[in-house]
Amino acid sequence: MVDIHHKMVDTGIMLEGVFGNQTTEKVLLSLFHYGETYVAAIAKDFKVAENPVRMQLERLEQSGIIHSKLMGRTRVYSFNP
């Protein structure tokens, strides 16, 4: 909740309209908070399934917003510099 002109606004609803869905919002918030992260960590933090998280990460990577690298067997994502 954010105070905008003395009215409380639910930022989750506000941001969902910008990002298209809640999963994308969660992925971006996690990347912003941690700097880099991976599918299982995002899914665990937000108590959601891994597949929708993976799909959004792939979509964001294809659009050039984020990039990934392999660290061992784990694909780690971060914002594209």
C-alpha positions as CSV (number, residue, x, y, z in Angstrom):
1,M,0.0,0.0,0.0
2,V,1.3,3.4,-0.9
3,D,-0.1,6.8,0.1
4,I,-0.9,8.8,-3.0
5,H,-2.5,12.1,-2.4
6,H,-3.7,10.9,1.0
7,K,-5.4,7.8,-0.4
8,M,-4.0,4.3,0.1
9,V,-3.4,2.5,-3.2
10,D,-2.6,-1.2,-3.5
11,T,0.6,-1.2,-5.5
12,G,0.2,-4.8,-6.5
13,I,-2.9,-4.0,-8.5
14,M,-1.3,-0.8,-9.9
15,L,1.9,-2.6,-11.0
16,E,0.1,-5.6,-12.4
17,G,-1.5,-3.3,-15.0
18,V,2.0,-2.1,-16.0
19,F,3.7,-5.5,-16.2
20,G,0.8,-7.5,-17.5
21,N,0.6,-10.1,-14.7
22,Q,1.5,-10.8,-11.1
23,T,4.2,-13.3,-12.0
24,T,6.2,-10.7,-14.0
25,E,5.8,-8.2,-11.2
26,K,7.2,-10.8,-8.7
27,V,10.1,-11.7,-11.0
28,L,11.1,-8.1,-11.5
29,L,10.8,-7.2,-7.8
30,S,13.0,-10.2,-6.9
31,L,15.6,-9.2,-9.5
32,F,15.5,-5.6,-8.2
33,H,15.9,-6.7,-4.6
34,Y,18.6,-9.4,-5.0
35,G,20.4,-8.2,-8.1
36,E,20.5,-11.7,-9.5
37,T,18.4,-14.7,-8.8
38,Y,17.2,-18.1,-10.1
39,V,13.8,-19.7,-10.8
40,A,13.6,-21.8,-7.7
41,A,14.4,-18.9,-5.4
42,I,11.7,-16.7,-6.9
43,A,9.2,-19.5,-6.7
44,K,10.0,-20.2,-3.1
45,D,10.0,-16.5,-2.0
46,F,6.5,-15.9,-3.5
47,K,5.1,-19.5,-2.9
48,V,4.3,-20.0,-6.6
49,A,5.1,-22.7,-9.1
50,E,8.4,-22.7,-10.9
51,N,7.0,-23.0,-14.5
52,P,5.2,-19.6,-14.6
53,V,8.3,-18.0,-13.2
54,R,10.6,-19.7,-15.8
55,M,8.2,-18.6,-18.6
56,Q,8.3,-15.0,-17.5
57,L,12.1,-15.0,-17.1
58,E,12.4,-16.4,-20.6
59,R,10.0,-13.8,-22.0
60,L,11.9,-10.9,-20.2
61,E,15.2,-12.3,-21.5
62,Q,14.0,-12.5,-25.1
63,S,12.8,-8.9,-24.9
64,G,16.3,-7.9,-23.7
65,I,15.3,-6.6,-20.2
66,I,17.3,-9.3,-18.4
67,H,20.0,-11.7,-19.2
68,S,21.1,-15.0,-17.8
69,K,24.3,-17.1,-17.3
70,L,24.9,-20.7,-16.2
71,M,26.5,-21.2,-12.8
72,G,27.1,-24.9,-12.6
73,R,23.7,-26.4,-13.5
74,T,21.7,-23.3,-12.4
75,R,20.7,-20.5,-14.7
76,V,21.0,-17.2,-12.9
77,Y,19.2,-14.1,-14.1
78,S,19.9,-10.4,-13.7
79,F,19.0,-7.1,-15.3
80,N,20.6,-6.3,-18.6
81,P,23.2,-3.6,-17.9
